[in-house]
Amino acid sequence: MLQQWDVEFSGTLAGPASLTLCYDDQSLGFSENALRIAHWQDTGWELLTPTVDPLANTATFDTLGFSPFVIISVPEPASLALLAAALLTPGGALLGRQRRR
């Protein structure tokens, strides 16, 4: 289940604001150690690394602006290597696709 917050503020920030989001750990589907916050910034998503309190189910981070925030999971580099290895056959073709000769 996607957990998203659309935060709005009509004033002007004098500097970074500390924001704490509460999340539902039962619907995460991944380890809280991999929890990251994606923040929409005009033309793309910025990845933020929050301070996670797994007992309180909160993620705290600093931001310079408010807009949509989404909780996501970022795989560890070792997981990415395993995924890449699983997707490639010995011949270097992606699984599910045949190589033309």
C-alpha positions in Angstrom: 0.0 0.0 0.0 1.3 3.4 -1.0 1.7 5.8 1.9 1.6 9.4 0.7 1.3 12.9 2.3 0.5 16.1 0.4 1.7 18.9 2.7 0.9 22.5 1.9 2.2 25.7 3.5 1.2 29.2 2.4 4.0 31.1 4.3 7.7 31.5 3.6 10.3 29.2 5.2 13.3 31.0 6.7 15.3 27.7 6.4 14.8 24.0 6.6 11.7 22.7 8.3 11.8 19.4 10.3 8.9 17.2 9.3 7.8 14.0 11.1 5.5 11.6 9.2 3.7 8.7 10.9 3.5 5.5 8.8 1.7 2.1 9.0 4.5 -0.4 9.5 2.1 -3.3 8.8 1.5 -2.1 5.2 5.1 -1.2 4.3 6.0 -4.6 2.7 9.8 -4.0 3.4 12.2 -3.5 6.3 12.1 -0.2 8.0 15.9 -0.1 7.6 15.3 0.5 3.8 12.7 3.2 4.4 13.3 6.4 2.4 11.1 9.5 1.6 10.6 10.6 -2.0 9.8 14.3 -2.2 8.3 15.9 -5.4 10.4 18.9 -6.4 8.8 20.8 -9.4 10.2 18.4 -12.1 11.2 15.2 -10.3 11.5 13.2 -7.1 14.2 14.0 -4.5 15.3 11.1 -2.3 15.5 11.9 1.4 17.0 9.7 4.1 14.9 10.1 7.3 15.6 9.3 10.9 13.3 6.3 11.5 11.9 5.5 14.9 10.5 1.9 14.4 8.9 1.9 17.8 6.9 5.0 17.2 6.5 4.3 13.4 7.8 7.8 12.5 10.2 9.1 9.9 11.7 12.6 10.6 13.6 14.6 8.0 14.4 18.2 7.0 12.9 19.8 3.9 13.1 23.2 2.2 9.6 22.9 0.7 6.3 21.2 1.0 4.6 19.1 -1.7 3.9 15.4 -2.0 6.0 13.0 0.1 5.9 9.3 -0.4 7.4 6.5 1.6 9.5 4.2 -0.6 12.1 1.4 -0.2 15.5 1.6 -1.7 17.2 -1.7 -2.2 20.7 -2.2 -0.8 23.5 -2.4 -3.4 23.9 -6.1 -2.8 20.2 -6.6 -3.6 20.6 -4.7 -6.9 23.6 -6.9 -7.9 21.5 -10.0 -7.2 18.6 -8.6 -9.2 20.8 -7.8 -12.1 22.3 -11.3 -12.0 18.9 -12.8 -11.9 17.7 -10.8 -14.9 20.7 -11.7 -17.2 21.2 -15.2 -18.7 24.7 -16.5 -19.3 24.6 -15.1 -22.8 23.8 -11.7 -21.6 20.2 -11.5 -22.8 17.4 -10.4 -20.6 15.2 -13.2 -19.4 12.0 -13.4 -21.4 13.6 -11.9 -24.4 15.3 -13.9 -27.2 18.4 -12.7 -28.8 18.4 -12.6 -32.6 21.4 -13.8 -34.4 
